[in-house]
Amino acid sequence: MERLLELVLALAIVGSVLAFGGVQPLTYSLVEAAIFLAVLFLLLKHTRNGKVVFPLPLWPILFALLVVFQVIPLPSGLVARLSPVRLAGLDLAGPSDSRVSWMTLSVYPHDTLLALVKFLALVCAFVLAACLFDSRKRKSTLLRTLVIIGCVEAAYGIVQYLTGWQKIFTYTKQYDLSEATGTYINRNHFAGLLELTCPFIVTSVLYHFQVWSGSRRPGAIRRPRVTDGVSPSQIYFYLFLLVIVSLGIVFSRSRGGILASVFSIVFMALLALPKVQRKGWMIGVFLFLVCAAAFAIWIGLGPVLARFEQIGDRNYLSMEPRISFWKDSLRYVRDYSVTGTGLGTFGLGFRHYQTTTLEKYVDHAHNDYLEVAAETGVAGAALFFLPILWLLAKMIASFVDDTGRYRGAVTLGCIGSTVALLLHSLTDFNLQIQANALVFAVILGIAYKIVFIERREPLPAAPA
Protein backbone atom coordinates (compact mmCIF):
# COMPACT_ATOMS: atom_id res chain seq x y z
CA MET A 1 0.00 0.00 0.00
CA GLU A 2 2.75 2.48 0.94
CA ARG A 3 4.56 1.82 -2.31
CA LEU A 4 1.42 2.46 -4.34
CA LEU A 5 0.62 5.67 -2.47
CA GLU A 6 4.18 6.90 -2.97
CA LEU A 7 3.80 6.21 -6.68
CA VAL A 8 0.55 8.18 -6.75
CA LEU A 9 2.22 11.17 -5.11
CA ALA A 10 5.17 10.91 -7.50
CA LEU A 11 2.82 10.81 -10.51
CA ALA A 12 0.97 13.84 -9.13
CA ILE A 13 4.26 15.76 -9.09
CA VAL A 14 5.18 14.67 -12.62
CA GLY A 15 1.72 15.43 -13.97
CA SER A 16 1.64 18.89 -12.41
CA VAL A 17 5.08 19.80 -13.71
CA LEU A 18 4.49 18.57 -17.26
CA ALA A 19 1.06 20.21 -17.49
CA PHE A 20 2.40 23.78 -17.63
CA GLY A 21 3.26 23.78 -13.93
CA GLY A 22 -0.20 22.61 -12.88
CA VAL A 23 -1.80 26.03 -13.28
CA GLN A 24 -4.77 24.86 -15.39
CA PRO A 25 -7.98 24.18 -13.42
CA LEU A 26 -8.41 20.68 -14.87
CA THR A 27 -4.84 19.73 -14.00
CA TYR A 28 -4.77 20.89 -10.42
CA SER A 29 -8.28 19.55 -9.82
CA LEU A 30 -7.21 16.05 -10.91
CA VAL A 31 -4.03 16.29 -8.83
CA GLU A 32 -5.98 17.44 -5.77
CA ALA A 33 -8.46 14.57 -6.19
CA ALA A 34 -5.63 12.04 -6.45
CA ILE A 35 -3.91 13.40 -3.33
CA PHE A 36 -7.13 13.49 -1.29
CA LEU A 37 -7.91 9.88 -2.29
CA ALA A 38 -4.37 8.80 -1.39
CA VAL A 39 -4.73 10.31 2.09
CA LEU A 40 -8.13 8.64 2.46
CA PHE A 41 -6.65 5.23 1.63
CA LEU A 42 -3.80 5.86 4.05
CA LEU A 43 -6.30 6.81 6.76
CA LEU A 44 -8.32 3.63 6.10
CA LYS A 45 -5.16 1.54 6.34
CA HIS A 46 -4.26 3.11 9.69
CA THR A 47 -7.82 2.61 10.90
CA ARG A 48 -7.67 -1.10 10.10
CA ASN A 49 -4.45 -1.37 12.04
CA GLY A 50 -6.24 0.12 15.05
CA LYS A 51 -4.00 3.19 15.36
CA VAL A 52 -4.19 6.42 13.38
CA VAL A 53 -0.88 8.28 13.38
CA PHE A 54 -0.64 11.27 11.07
CA PRO A 55 2.50 13.42 11.19
CA LEU A 56 0.64 16.72 10.99
CA PRO A 57 1.86 19.74 12.96
CA LEU A 58 -0.54 22.30 14.38
CA TRP A 59 0.33 25.29 12.21
CA PRO A 60 -1.36 24.20 8.93
CA ILE A 61 -4.55 23.53 10.87
CA LEU A 62 -4.47 26.99 12.43
CA PHE A 63 -3.82 28.62 9.04
CA ALA A 64 -6.71 26.68 7.48
CA LEU A 65 -9.00 27.77 10.32
CA LEU A 66 -7.96 31.38 9.73
CA VAL A 67 -8.96 31.04 6.07
CA VAL A 68 -12.27 29.42 7.04
CA PHE A 69 -12.91 32.41 9.34
CA GLN A 70 -12.47 34.68 6.31
CA VAL A 71 -15.42 33.11 4.48
CA ILE A 72 -17.86 32.88 7.41
CA PRO A 73 -20.53 35.64 7.27
CA LEU A 74 -20.08 37.99 10.21
CA PRO A 75 -22.06 40.97 11.50
CA SER A 76 -20.94 44.10 9.69
CA GLY A 77 -20.21 45.76 13.02
CA LEU A 78 -17.69 43.05 13.89
CA VAL A 79 -16.13 43.30 10.43
CA ALA A 80 -15.84 47.07 10.92
CA ARG A 81 -13.83 46.46 14.08
CA LEU A 82 -11.60 43.80 12.56
CA SER A 83 -11.11 45.43 9.18
CA PRO A 84 -12.48 48.97 8.78
CA VAL A 85 -11.25 49.23 5.20
CA ARG A 86 -13.31 46.17 4.27
CA LEU A 87 -16.56 48.13 4.67
CA ALA A 88 -15.24 50.92 2.47
CA GLY A 89 -14.15 48.40 -0.16
CA LEU A 90 -17.37 46.44 -0.63
CA ASP A 91 -17.12 46.84 -4.39
CA LEU A 92 -13.79 45.05 -4.70
CA ALA A 93 -15.51 42.03 -6.24
CA GLY A 94 -18.25 44.03 -7.94
CA PRO A 95 -21.20 46.31 -7.06
CA SER A 96 -22.62 45.69 -3.63
CA ASP A 97 -25.16 47.13 -1.23
CA SER A 98 -23.31 49.15 1.43
CA ARG A 99 -26.18 48.56 3.90
CA VAL A 100 -25.54 44.82 4.29
CA SER A 101 -25.79 43.56 7.87
CA TRP A 102 -23.76 40.39 7.32
CA MET A 103 -20.59 40.04 5.30
CA THR A 104 -17.39 38.07 5.01
CA LEU A 105 -13.84 39.24 5.60
CA SER A 106 -12.95 37.80 2.21
CA VAL A 107 -13.77 40.15 -0.64
CA TYR A 108 -14.60 37.13 -2.82
CA PRO A 109 -15.37 33.96 -0.82
CA HIS A 110 -15.51 31.80 -3.96
CA ASP A 111 -11.82 32.38 -4.73
CA THR A 112 -10.92 31.99 -1.06
CA LEU A 113 -12.62 28.60 -0.89
CA LEU A 114 -10.79 27.46 -4.03
CA ALA A 115 -7.49 28.61 -2.53
CA LEU A 116 -8.34 26.79 0.70
CA VAL A 117 -8.88 23.53 -1.19
CA LYS A 118 -5.49 23.99 -2.88
CA PHE A 119 -3.85 24.60 0.48
CA LEU A 120 -5.49 21.51 1.99
CA ALA A 121 -4.21 19.45 -0.94
CA LEU A 122 -0.70 20.71 -0.21
CA VAL A 123 -1.13 19.81 3.46
CA CYS A 124 -2.20 16.30 2.42
CA ALA A 125 0.89 16.04 0.19
CA PHE A 126 2.98 17.07 3.20
CA VAL A 127 1.35 14.34 5.30
CA LEU A 128 1.82 11.70 2.59
CA ALA A 129 5.50 12.54 2.20
CA ALA A 130 6.02 12.47 5.97
CA CYS A 131 4.26 9.11 6.24
CA LEU A 132 5.84 7.40 3.23
CA PHE A 133 9.46 8.53 3.36
CA ASP A 134 11.84 6.20 5.20
CA SER A 135 15.56 6.96 5.16
CA ARG A 136 16.37 3.49 6.50
CA LYS A 137 15.58 2.07 3.06
CA ARG A 138 18.29 4.34 1.57
CA LYS A 139 16.13 4.93 -1.48
CA SER A 140 13.00 6.92 -2.11
CA THR A 141 10.66 7.06 -5.09
CA LEU A 142 9.84 10.66 -4.21
CA LEU A 143 13.46 11.79 -4.23
CA ARG A 144 14.19 9.91 -7.44
CA THR A 145 11.16 11.56 -9.00
CA LEU A 146 12.40 15.01 -8.00
CA VAL A 147 15.84 14.37 -9.47
CA ILE A 148 14.48 12.87 -12.70
CA ILE A 149 11.84 15.53 -13.33
CA GLY A 150 14.39 18.26 -12.60
CA CYS A 151 16.88 16.80 -15.09
CA VAL A 152 14.20 16.24 -17.76
CA GLU A 153 12.90 19.80 -17.40
CA ALA A 154 16.43 21.23 -17.49
CA ALA A 155 17.31 19.24 -20.63
CA TYR A 156 14.07 20.35 -22.28
CA GLY A 157 14.86 23.96 -21.43
CA ILE A 158 18.42 23.71 -22.74
CA VAL A 159 17.11 22.42 -26.08
CA GLN A 160 14.66 25.33 -26.22
CA TYR A 161 17.41 27.84 -25.52
CA LEU A 162 20.05 26.47 -27.88
CA THR A 163 17.84 25.56 -30.85
CA GLY A 164 15.19 28.27 -30.66
CA TRP A 165 12.48 25.58 -30.70
CA GLN A 166 10.16 27.45 -28.37
CA LYS A 167 7.37 24.95 -27.92
CA ILE A 168 5.85 23.12 -24.98
CA PHE A 169 4.89 19.85 -26.60
CA THR A 170 2.52 21.08 -29.35
CA TYR A 171 1.85 24.50 -27.78
CA THR A 172 3.78 27.42 -29.25
CA LYS A 173 5.04 29.75 -26.54
CA GLN A 174 3.83 33.34 -26.49
CA TYR A 175 6.21 34.69 -23.84
CA ASP A 176 9.88 34.25 -22.84
CA LEU A 177 10.77 33.25 -26.38
CA SER A 178 14.52 33.64 -25.83
CA GLU A 179 14.75 31.75 -22.55
CA ALA A 180 14.58 28.19 -21.31
CA THR A 181 11.22 27.47 -19.69
CA GLY A 182 10.82 23.70 -20.02
CA THR A 183 7.13 22.85 -19.78
CA TYR A 184 6.42 26.06 -17.86
CA ILE A 185 5.03 29.25 -19.35
CA ASN A 186 7.19 31.52 -17.16
CA ARG A 187 10.98 31.24 -16.92
CA ASN A 188 11.03 32.22 -13.25
CA HIS A 189 8.78 29.33 -12.26
CA PHE A 190 10.86 26.97 -14.40
CA ALA A 191 13.91 28.15 -12.47
CA GLY A 192 11.92 27.70 -9.26
CA LEU A 193 11.39 24.01 -9.99
CA LEU A 194 15.06 23.48 -10.81
CA GLU A 195 16.25 25.26 -7.67
CA LEU A 196 14.03 22.90 -5.66
CA THR A 197 15.45 19.75 -7.29
CA CYS A 198 19.08 20.80 -7.76
CA PRO A 199 20.05 20.44 -4.05
CA PHE A 200 19.18 16.74 -4.10
CA ILE A 201 21.60 16.19 -6.96
CA VAL A 202 24.26 18.06 -4.98
CA THR A 203 23.63 15.83 -1.98
CA SER A 204 23.75 12.73 -4.18
CA VAL A 205 27.27 13.78 -5.12
CA LEU A 206 28.06 14.33 -1.42
CA TYR A 207 26.62 10.98 -0.32
CA HIS A 208 28.47 8.93 -2.96
CA PHE A 209 31.66 10.90 -2.35
CA GLN A 210 31.45 10.20 1.40
CA VAL A 211 30.80 6.49 0.92
CA TRP A 212 33.52 6.10 -1.70
CA SER A 213 36.16 8.18 0.12
CA GLY A 214 35.33 6.47 3.43
CA SER A 215 36.03 3.06 1.96
CA ARG A 216 39.37 4.30 0.54
CA ARG A 217 40.82 5.52 3.82
CA PRO A 218 43.71 3.50 5.21
CA GLY A 219 42.44 1.08 7.85
CA ALA A 220 38.77 1.76 7.05
CA ILE A 221 36.41 -1.10 7.80
CA ARG A 222 34.60 -2.07 4.63
CA ARG A 223 30.87 -2.62 4.74
CA PRO A 224 30.09 -4.46 1.51
CA ARG A 225 26.36 -3.83 1.77
CA VAL A 226 26.92 -0.09 1.78
CA THR A 227 30.16 0.59 -0.09
CA ASP A 228 30.16 -2.06 -2.80
CA GLY A 229 28.88 -0.66 -6.08
CA VAL A 230 29.84 2.94 -5.21
CA SER A 231 32.50 4.09 -7.63
CA PRO A 232 33.87 7.36 -8.99
CA SER A 233 31.73 6.85 -12.10
CA GLN A 234 28.59 7.38 -10.00
CA ILE A 235 30.01 10.61 -8.64
CA TYR A 236 30.79 11.77 -12.18
CA PHE A 237 27.28 10.80 -13.28
CA TYR A 238 25.64 12.97 -10.63
CA LEU A 239 28.08 15.77 -11.41
CA PHE A 240 26.96 15.56 -15.03
CA LEU A 241 23.32 15.81 -13.92
CA LEU A 242 24.26 18.76 -11.75
CA VAL A 243 25.77 20.53 -14.76
CA ILE A 244 22.60 19.89 -16.78
CA VAL A 245 20.30 21.32 -14.11
CA SER A 246 22.65 24.25 -13.46
CA LEU A 247 22.67 25.15 -17.14
CA GLY A 248 18.89 24.95 -17.17
CA ILE A 249 18.76 27.50 -14.35
CA VAL A 250 21.28 29.76 -16.09
CA PHE A 251 19.50 29.61 -19.44
CA SER A 252 16.18 30.49 -17.80
CA ARG A 253 17.78 33.94 -17.41
CA SER A 254 15.88 34.26 -14.13
CA ARG A 255 18.04 36.52 -11.99
CA GLY A 256 16.22 35.54 -8.80
CA GLY A 257 16.48 31.85 -9.66
CA ILE A 258 20.18 32.04 -10.49
CA LEU A 259 21.11 33.98 -7.36
CA ALA A 260 18.97 31.77 -5.11
CA SER A 261 20.50 28.61 -6.58
CA VAL A 262 24.08 29.84 -6.26
CA PHE A 263 23.52 30.94 -2.67
CA SER A 264 21.85 27.61 -1.88
CA ILE A 265 24.71 25.52 -3.29
CA VAL A 266 27.38 27.59 -1.54
CA PHE A 267 25.43 27.42 1.74
CA MET A 268 25.12 23.64 1.43
CA ALA A 269 28.83 23.28 0.64
CA LEU A 270 29.85 25.30 3.70
CA LEU A 271 27.41 23.41 5.91
CA ALA A 272 28.75 20.05 4.70
CA LEU A 273 32.42 21.00 4.97
CA PRO A 274 32.91 19.90 8.62
CA LYS A 275 31.42 16.51 7.84
CA VAL A 276 33.44 15.85 4.72
CA GLN A 277 36.62 16.97 6.51
CA ARG A 278 38.48 17.29 3.26
CA LYS A 279 39.60 20.40 1.46
CA GLY A 280 38.92 18.52 -1.73
CA TRP A 281 35.17 18.97 -1.16
CA MET A 282 35.32 22.76 -1.30
CA ILE A 283 37.86 22.66 -4.10
CA GLY A 284 35.55 20.34 -6.01
CA VAL A 285 32.55 22.63 -5.50
CA PHE A 286 34.59 25.63 -6.59
CA LEU A 287 35.87 23.83 -9.69
CA PHE A 288 32.34 22.73 -10.54
CA LEU A 289 31.04 26.30 -10.39
CA VAL A 290 33.96 27.49 -12.53
CA CYS A 291 33.51 24.72 -15.10
CA ALA A 292 29.75 25.23 -15.28
CA ALA A 293 30.23 28.98 -15.76
CA ALA A 294 32.94 28.42 -18.42
CA PHE A 295 30.78 25.92 -20.30
CA ALA A 296 27.79 28.28 -20.15
CA ILE A 297 29.90 31.14 -21.50
CA TRP A 298 31.17 28.92 -24.31
CA ILE A 299 27.70 27.98 -25.54
CA GLY A 300 26.12 31.38 -25.03
CA LEU A 301 25.89 33.29 -21.77
CA GLY A 302 25.69 36.79 -23.27
CA PRO A 303 21.89 37.20 -22.96
CA VAL A 304 22.02 35.97 -19.36
CA LEU A 305 24.67 38.50 -18.38
CA ALA A 306 22.68 41.20 -20.16
CA ARG A 307 19.80 40.56 -17.78
CA PHE A 308 22.05 41.31 -14.79
CA GLU A 309 23.56 44.35 -16.50
CA GLN A 310 20.10 45.92 -16.63
CA ILE A 311 20.27 46.36 -12.85
CA GLY A 312 22.99 48.95 -13.33
CA ASP A 313 20.90 51.10 -15.68
CA ARG A 314 20.12 54.58 -14.40
CA ASN A 315 16.37 54.17 -14.88
CA TYR A 316 16.16 50.57 -13.72
CA LEU A 317 14.27 51.28 -10.49
CA SER A 318 11.63 53.31 -12.29
CA MET A 319 11.26 50.85 -15.18
CA GLU A 320 11.14 47.58 -13.22
CA PRO A 321 7.41 46.83 -12.65
CA ARG A 322 8.11 44.51 -9.71
CA ILE A 323 9.33 47.40 -7.59
CA SER A 324 6.14 49.38 -8.16
CA PHE A 325 4.11 46.24 -7.42
CA TRP A 326 5.94 45.87 -4.11
CA LYS A 327 5.34 49.50 -3.15
CA ASP A 328 1.65 49.23 -3.98
CA SER A 329 1.43 45.90 -2.17
CA LEU A 330 2.84 47.47 0.98
CA ARG A 331 -0.04 49.95 1.00
CA TYR A 332 -2.41 47.04 0.41
CA VAL A 333 -0.96 45.13 3.38
CA ARG A 334 -1.12 48.23 5.58
CA ASP A 335 -4.85 48.65 4.97
CA TYR A 336 -5.68 44.95 5.51
CA SER A 337 -2.97 44.13 8.03
CA VAL A 338 -5.25 42.35 10.51
CA THR A 339 -7.46 40.04 8.46
CA GLY A 340 -6.40 40.40 4.81
CA THR A 341 -8.84 40.32 1.90
CA GLY A 342 -9.10 36.54 1.73
CA LEU A 343 -6.74 33.83 0.54
CA GLY A 344 -6.60 33.80 -3.25
CA THR A 345 -8.00 37.32 -3.71
CA PHE A 346 -4.84 39.35 -4.29
CA GLY A 347 -5.75 40.25 -7.87
CA LEU A 348 -9.11 41.68 -6.85
CA GLY A 349 -7.76 43.63 -3.91
CA PHE A 350 -4.72 44.96 -5.76
CA ARG A 351 -6.83 46.77 -8.37
CA HIS A 352 -7.48 49.58 -5.86
CA TYR A 353 -3.76 50.05 -5.16
CA GLN A 354 -2.20 49.50 -8.58
CA THR A 355 -0.41 52.61 -9.89
CA THR A 356 1.51 51.26 -12.92
CA THR A 357 0.79 49.05 -15.94
CA LEU A 358 -2.88 49.88 -15.45
CA GLU A 359 -3.77 48.19 -18.72
CA LYS A 360 -2.85 44.81 -17.19
CA TYR A 361 -4.53 42.71 -14.53
CA VAL A 362 -1.89 42.02 -11.87
CA ASP A 363 -2.89 38.85 -10.06
CA HIS A 364 0.32 38.32 -8.05
CA ALA A 365 2.62 40.57 -6.03
CA HIS A 366 5.84 38.96 -7.36
CA ASN A 367 6.69 38.48 -3.70
CA ASP A 368 5.13 35.56 -1.85
CA TYR A 369 5.56 37.20 1.55
CA LEU A 370 3.68 40.35 0.56
CA GLU A 371 0.99 38.38 -1.25
CA VAL A 372 0.23 36.10 1.70
CA ALA A 373 0.26 39.11 4.05
CA ALA A 374 -2.20 40.98 1.81
CA GLU A 375 -4.54 38.00 1.59
CA THR A 376 -4.44 36.76 5.19
CA GLY A 377 -3.04 39.67 7.17
CA VAL A 378 0.30 39.98 8.91
CA ALA A 379 -0.69 37.34 11.45
CA GLY A 380 -1.61 34.95 8.65
CA ALA A 381 1.71 35.51 6.90
CA ALA A 382 3.55 34.90 10.17
CA LEU A 383 1.53 31.73 10.75
CA PHE A 384 2.44 30.56 7.25
CA PHE A 385 6.14 31.43 7.00
CA LEU A 386 7.50 31.36 10.56
CA PRO A 387 6.91 27.60 11.00
CA ILE A 388 8.78 27.00 7.73
CA LEU A 389 11.71 29.05 8.99
CA TRP A 390 11.56 27.19 12.31
CA LEU A 391 11.58 23.86 10.46
CA LEU A 392 14.56 25.09 8.45
CA ALA A 393 16.44 25.88 11.66
CA LYS A 394 15.61 22.42 13.01
CA MET A 395 16.82 20.88 9.74
CA ILE A 396 20.17 22.62 10.05
CA ALA A 397 20.56 21.54 13.68
CA SER A 398 19.58 17.98 12.75
CA PHE A 399 22.07 17.82 9.89
CA VAL A 400 24.95 19.10 12.01
CA ASP A 401 24.72 16.31 14.60
CA ASP A 402 23.29 13.48 12.46
CA THR A 403 25.69 10.55 12.02
CA GLY A 404 23.70 8.88 9.24
CA ARG A 405 25.21 9.56 5.83
CA TYR A 406 22.12 8.98 3.69
CA ARG A 407 19.73 10.67 6.09
CA GLY A 408 22.14 13.55 6.50
CA ALA A 409 22.40 13.93 2.73
CA VAL A 410 18.60 14.03 2.36
CA THR A 411 18.36 16.58 5.17
CA LEU A 412 20.96 18.76 3.47
CA GLY A 413 19.00 18.55 0.22
CA CYS A 414 15.85 19.70 2.02
CA ILE A 415 17.82 22.58 3.53
CA GLY A 416 19.13 23.67 0.14
CA SER A 417 15.69 23.52 -1.49
CA THR A 418 14.05 25.45 1.33
CA VAL A 419 16.72 28.16 1.36
CA ALA A 420 16.55 28.58 -2.41
CA LEU A 421 12.76 28.90 -2.57
CA LEU A 422 12.50 31.22 0.42
CA LEU A 423 15.07 33.52 -1.20
CA HIS A 424 13.42 33.38 -4.61
CA SER A 425 10.06 34.13 -3.00
CA LEU A 426 11.35 37.63 -2.30
CA THR A 427 11.15 38.45 -6.00
CA ASP A 428 8.57 36.02 -7.40
CA PHE A 429 5.51 33.89 -6.64
CA ASN A 430 6.59 30.26 -6.97
CA LEU A 431 4.32 29.29 -4.07
CA GLN A 432 1.35 30.33 -6.20
CA ILE A 433 2.35 27.85 -8.93
CA GLN A 434 0.71 24.58 -7.99
CA ALA A 435 3.48 22.25 -9.23
CA ASN A 436 6.23 24.14 -7.38
CA ALA A 437 4.10 24.46 -4.25
CA LEU A 438 3.43 20.71 -4.39
CA VAL A 439 7.13 19.89 -4.71
CA PHE A 440 7.91 22.24 -1.82
CA ALA A 441 5.21 20.65 0.36
CA VAL A 442 6.65 17.19 -0.32
CA ILE A 443 10.16 18.39 0.57
CA LEU A 444 8.92 19.93 3.82
CA GLY A 445 7.09 16.69 4.62
CA ILE A 446 10.28 14.66 4.14
CA ALA A 447 12.21 17.11 6.31
CA TYR A 448 9.55 16.96 9.02
CA LYS A 449 9.71 13.15 9.01
CA ILE A 450 13.49 13.20 9.42
CA VAL A 451 13.71 15.91 12.04
CA PHE A 452 10.75 15.09 14.30
CA ILE A 453 10.13 11.38 13.79
CA GLU A 454 13.17 9.50 12.53
CA ARG A 455 15.66 11.30 14.73
CA ARG A 456 13.82 9.89 17.76
CA GLU A 457 14.32 6.37 16.44
CA PRO A 458 17.59 4.40 16.56
CA LEU A 459 19.75 4.25 13.44
CA PRO A 460 20.06 1.00 11.50
CA ALA A 461 22.93 -1.29 12.47
CA ALA A 462 25.04 -0.20 9.49
CA PRO A 463 24.46 3.50 8.90
CA ALA A 464 25.01 4.96 5.51
HELIX and SHEET records of a PDB file:
HELIX    1   1 GLU A    2  LEU A   18  1                                  17    
HELIX    2   2 PRO A   25  ARG A   48  1                                  24    
HELIX    3   3 LEU A   58  VAL A   71  1                                  14    
HELIX    4   4 SER A   76  LEU A   82  1                                   7    
HELIX    5   5 PRO A   84  ALA A   88  1                                   5    
HELIX    6   6 LEU A   90  ALA A   93  5                                   4    
HELIX    7   7 PRO A  109  LEU A  132  1                                  24    
HELIX    8   8 SER A  135  LYS A  137  5                                   3    
HELIX    9   9 THR A  141  THR A  163  1                                  23    
HELIX   10  10 ARG A  187  ARG A  216  1                                  30    
HELIX   11  11 PRO A  224  THR A  227  1                                   4    
HELIX   12  12 PRO A  232  PHE A  251  1                                  20    
HELIX   13  13 ARG A  255  VAL A  276  1                                  22    
HELIX   14  14 LYS A  279  GLY A  300  1                                  22    
HELIX   15  15 GLY A  302  GLU A  309  1                                   8    
HELIX   16  16 GLN A  310  GLY A  312  5                                   3    
HELIX   17  17 TYR A  316  MET A  319  1                                   4    
HELIX   18  18 PRO A  321  ASP A  335  1                                  15    
HELIX   19  19 PHE A  346  PHE A  350  1                                   5    
HELIX   20  20 ASP A  368  ASP A  401  1                                  34    
HELIX   21  21 ARG A  405  HIS A  424  1                                  20    
HELIX   22  22 ASN A  430  GLN A  432  5                                   3    
HELIX   23  23 GLN A  434  PHE A  452  1                                  19    
HELIX   24  24 GLU A  454  ARG A  456  5                                   3    
SHEET    1   A 2 LEU A  74  PRO A  75  0                                        
SHEET    2   A 2 TRP A 102  MET A 103 -1                                        
SHEET    1   B 2 LYS A 167  ILE A 168  0                                        
SHEET    2   B 2 TYR A 171  THR A 172 -1                                        
END                                                                             
